[in-house]
Amino acid sequence: MNIHDLVDELYEAFADRIGAPLSESARSLPRALRLAPEAMPWSRVFSHEVTLGAPALFAEGMPSQSGTQVRDAVLAHALAVIDAFGTDRIEDEQIEATPAVFAVLGQARRERDRAMARLYGSSARAKGAFDLADARAMQAIRHERQILRAKKPVDFAEYERASLEKQGVGIVASVALARVAGWDDRRCHAVRTTLEAVWLGLQMADDVVDWEDDMTRGGAWAACLMEGSDGPPSSGSRLRVQPSVRQRVLESGVLEQMLARALRHMRAARRLAATLDAQRLSAWSRTQEQKLETLVDAEARNPGYAVRAHALAAWAGEVLA
């Protein structure tokens, strides 16, 4: 199964169902959310299959599960994640919250809930499946905004808790598919824990490579974590000029710590996915693990390496494409 193709097919059908004039707004949503420079399929926006197709990866360990139920789970998951990205960008004032964007995101939530009702075979059982996750995500988005703008010192526990609350909508449909497949509480909990590890690993790596850009938009987790740490030992020198935030972050070693934690989370995801017979997800996690191992080592030797490497890769991709 090509998961990217499945997501594109399901989203195109969603765009057709909501009808004109919203259909075109739905197709151009990646551009409206500033996730892409132009209207394009979601498979070209997110390179990782797990981002929009997580339930299909767990379905590998459910050989008797019906294709229809897997499709409904993937649709619910994809629309939930897309809505979450849109809501985050609206709340963070990164995009113009036009009526068309609001309307498409509203339709996405309704279609998401209908897909969950079909998956469960009962609208009563599906009712509210995403409600708690939506409420927690909104609260986390607003709390994150307050922390970053105030440059509040935080520790890793608070950072990870906020990240998981914001990304909880990306777990609901996969756990629902596992329950419908007859998996017991232990295995359903393993699905949740696997995705939590995946989301934390990806989020931490992104927050490292994007931290300087994030600072220009109002604040970055790396700076808040640096403020919440004891910092590097004093050299005893007396600086006449207060070091910049960038210099302090690089000297604190917090970027290396974030990457090291991302590595631990991705390693946990690999092991958990393997126990659930989600071999494709386990193999993908292993690839991410290897990339993070390289980044951790390079960042330890050259503070700021991850940011520079990311910027160079983006430049090369644009120039050489």
Sequence and secondary structure as in RCSB ss.txt:
>XXXX:A:sequence
MNIHDLVDELYEAFADRIGAPLSESARSLPRALRLAPEAMPWSRVFSHEVTLGAPALFAEGMPSQSGTQVRDAVL
AHALAVIDAFGTDRIEDEQIEATPAVFAVLGQARRERDRAMARLYGSSARAKGAFDLADARAMQAIRHERQILRA
KKPVDFAEYERASLEKQGVGIVASVALARVAGWDDRRCHAVRTTLEAVWLGLQMADDVVDWEDDMTRGGAWAACL
MEGSDGPPSSGSRLRVQPSVRQRVLESGVLEQMLARALRHMRAARRLAATLDAQRLSAWSRTQEQKLETLVDAEA
RNPGYAVRAHALAAWAGEVLA
>XXXX:A:secstr
  HHHHHHHHHHHHHHHH TTHHHHHHTHHHHTTSSSS   GGGT   HHHHHHHHHHGGG TTS HHHHHHHHH
HHHHHHHHHHHHHHHHTT S   HHHHHHHHHHHHHHHHHHHHHHT HHHHTTTTHHHHHHHHHHHHHHHHHHHH
T    HHHHHHHHHHHHGGGTHHHHHHHHHTT  HHHHHHHHHHHHHHHHHHHHHHHHHTHHHHHHTT  HHHHH
HHHS  S   S   SS   HHHHHHHHTHHHHHHHHHHHHHHHHHHHHHHTT HHHHHHHHHHHHHHHHHHHHHH
HSTTHHHHHHHHHHHHHHHH 
